[in-house]
Amino acid sequence: MRQSYEWRTHMATLSNLFGALCIGVGDLQNAAMAHAAGIDPTMLATLLFIHTRPDCPIGDVAKTACVTHSGAVRTVDRLVSLGLAKRRVDADDRRIAALYCTQTGSAIAERALAARRAALDDLLANALGRRVDRVTAKDIIERLLAGLRPETRADAWRICRLCEHAVCRGKDCPVGKSVA
């Protein structure tokens, strides 16, 4: 059955509006987090990953921050030079280093997450005043996130790289639980 012209027009408009919303929300959270953290987006994504997954290897950082391995090394080098992260070198194999945040790095990560939450809370509170709107929006957003169909844990980490993981970790995360 052919779709009607009205339906195709409606879907085109919906897709266009949704795309603009994604860009606008991304810009909103990135601006809030950058202002709070005072570091560039790649450094912030890396810092947040290290903050939520201490002792992670550099390869996982690269996958999550969407950079090459050497790019991740350079980003971690910058975080280390700023006193925001440290390397813990493996005693048996000095080529392997686990990463973790310093106290200052963790404080910056928490400050950036709080700024993100405040900006998004404000947007949602202003746009979705009624409880029923918020419940419906949560359901729709969870289905859309699951619809992204991450294939690996690294895909899920990339999607959730700026998330407050304590809020919806494990079985409560629509992205994580959709990984096959």
JOWO-V280211 format. One record per residue. N is the residue number from 1. PSI is psi in whole degrees, -180 to 180 (none if undefined). BURIAL is + if it has 9 or more other ideal C-beta (glycine too) atoms within 8 Angstrom, else -. Layout:
n:N psi:PSI burial:BURIAL
n:N psi:PSI burial:BURIAL
This chain:
n:1 psi:130 burial:-
n:2 psi:140 burial:-
n:3 psi:145 burial:-
n:4 psi:159 burial:-
n:5 psi:-41 burial:-
n:6 psi:-41 burial:-
n:7 psi:-44 burial:-
n:8 psi:-40 burial:+
n:9 psi:-43 burial:-
n:10 psi:-46 burial:-
n:11 psi:-39 burial:+
n:12 psi:-43 burial:-
n:13 psi:-45 burial:-
n:14 psi:-45 burial:-
n:15 psi:-43 burial:-
n:16 psi:-46 burial:-
n:17 psi:-42 burial:-
n:18 psi:-42 burial:-
n:19 psi:-44 burial:-
n:20 psi:-40 burial:-
n:21 psi:-44 burial:-
n:22 psi:-45 burial:-
n:23 psi:-47 burial:-
n:24 psi:-43 burial:-
n:25 psi:-41 burial:+
n:26 psi:-46 burial:-
n:27 psi:-42 burial:-
n:28 psi:-51 burial:+
n:29 psi:-37 burial:+
n:30 psi:-42 burial:+
n:31 psi:-44 burial:+
n:32 psi:-44 burial:+
n:33 psi:-41 burial:+
n:34 psi:-42 burial:+
n:35 psi:-43 burial:-
n:36 psi:-37 burial:+
n:37 psi:-34 burial:+
n:38 psi:22 burial:-
n:39 psi:162 burial:+
n:40 psi:162 burial:-
n:41 psi:-38 burial:-
n:42 psi:-42 burial:+
n:43 psi:-40 burial:+
n:44 psi:-46 burial:+
n:45 psi:-40 burial:+
n:46 psi:-46 burial:+
n:47 psi:-44 burial:+
n:48 psi:-39 burial:+
n:49 psi:-45 burial:+
n:50 psi:-38 burial:+
n:51 psi:-43 burial:+
n:52 psi:-17 burial:-
n:53 psi:68 burial:-
n:54 psi:150 burial:+
n:55 psi:20 burial:-
n:56 psi:152 burial:+
n:57 psi:160 burial:+
n:58 psi:-32 burial:+
n:59 psi:-39 burial:-
n:60 psi:-36 burial:+
n:61 psi:-45 burial:+
n:62 psi:-45 burial:+
n:63 psi:-41 burial:+
n:64 psi:-42 burial:+
n:65 psi:-2 burial:+
n:66 psi:46 burial:-
n:67 psi:166 burial:-
n:68 psi:167 burial:-
n:69 psi:-45 burial:-
n:70 psi:-34 burial:-
n:71 psi:-39 burial:+
n:72 psi:-41 burial:+
n:73 psi:-46 burial:+
n:74 psi:-40 burial:-
n:75 psi:-45 burial:+
n:76 psi:-39 burial:+
n:77 psi:-43 burial:-
n:78 psi:-42 burial:+
n:79 psi:-41 burial:+
n:80 psi:-44 burial:+
n:81 psi:-27 burial:-
n:82 psi:-4 burial:-
n:83 psi:22 burial:-
n:84 psi:-20 burial:+
n:85 psi:162 burial:+
n:86 psi:159 burial:-
n:87 psi:140 burial:+
n:88 psi:108 burial:+
n:89 psi:137 burial:-
n:90 psi:132 burial:+
n:91 psi:-32 burial:-
n:92 psi:-32 burial:-
n:93 psi:101 burial:-
n:94 psi:-12 burial:-
n:95 psi:-17 burial:-
n:96 psi:126 burial:-
n:97 psi:131 burial:+
n:98 psi:144 burial:+
n:99 psi:145 burial:+
n:100 psi:159 burial:+
n:101 psi:148 burial:+
n:102 psi:174 burial:+
n:103 psi:-41 burial:-
n:104 psi:-43 burial:-
n:105 psi:-43 burial:+
n:106 psi:-39 burial:+
n:107 psi:-41 burial:-
n:108 psi:-42 burial:+
n:109 psi:-46 burial:+
n:110 psi:-39 burial:+
n:111 psi:-41 burial:+
n:112 psi:-42 burial:+
n:113 psi:-40 burial:+
n:114 psi:-39 burial:+
n:115 psi:-40 burial:+
n:116 psi:-49 burial:+
n:117 psi:-44 burial:+
n:118 psi:-44 burial:+
n:119 psi:-44 burial:+
n:120 psi:-38 burial:+
n:121 psi:-43 burial:-
n:122 psi:-46 burial:-
n:123 psi:-49 burial:+
n:124 psi:-41 burial:+
n:125 psi:-39 burial:-
n:126 psi:-35 burial:-
n:127 psi:-29 burial:-
n:128 psi:75 burial:-
n:129 psi:-39 burial:-
n:130 psi:147 burial:-
n:131 psi:-41 burial:-
n:132 psi:-36 burial:-
n:133 psi:-42 burial:+
n:134 psi:-40 burial:+
n:135 psi:-44 burial:-
n:136 psi:-45 burial:-
n:137 psi:-42 burial:+
n:138 psi:-45 burial:-
n:139 psi:-45 burial:-
n:140 psi:-45 burial:-
n:141 psi:-41 burial:-
n:142 psi:-41 burial:+
n:143 psi:-39 burial:+
n:144 psi:-42 burial:-
n:145 psi:-45 burial:+
n:146 psi:-33 burial:+
n:147 psi:-15 burial:-
n:148 psi:-20 burial:+
n:149 psi:61 burial:-
n:150 psi:138 burial:+
n:151 psi:-26 burial:-
n:152 psi:167 burial:-
n:153 psi:-39 burial:-
n:154 psi:-38 burial:+
n:155 psi:-44 burial:+
n:156 psi:-42 burial:+
n:157 psi:-40 burial:+
n:158 psi:-45 burial:+
n:159 psi:-40 burial:+
n:160 psi:21 burial:+
n:161 psi:-21 burial:+
n:162 psi:10 burial:+
n:163 psi:158 burial:-
n:164 psi:98 burial:-
n:165 psi:-24 burial:-
n:166 psi:-20 burial:-
n:167 psi:-42 burial:-
n:168 psi:51 burial:-
n:169 psi:153 burial:-
n:170 psi:-130 burial:-
n:171 psi:-16 burial:-
n:172 psi:-6 burial:-
n:173 psi:115 burial:+
n:174 psi:-25 burial:+
n:175 psi:-52 burial:+
n:176 psi:-41 burial:+
n:177 psi:-10 burial:+
n:178 psi:-4 burial:+
n:179 psi:129 burial:+
n:180 psi:none burial:-
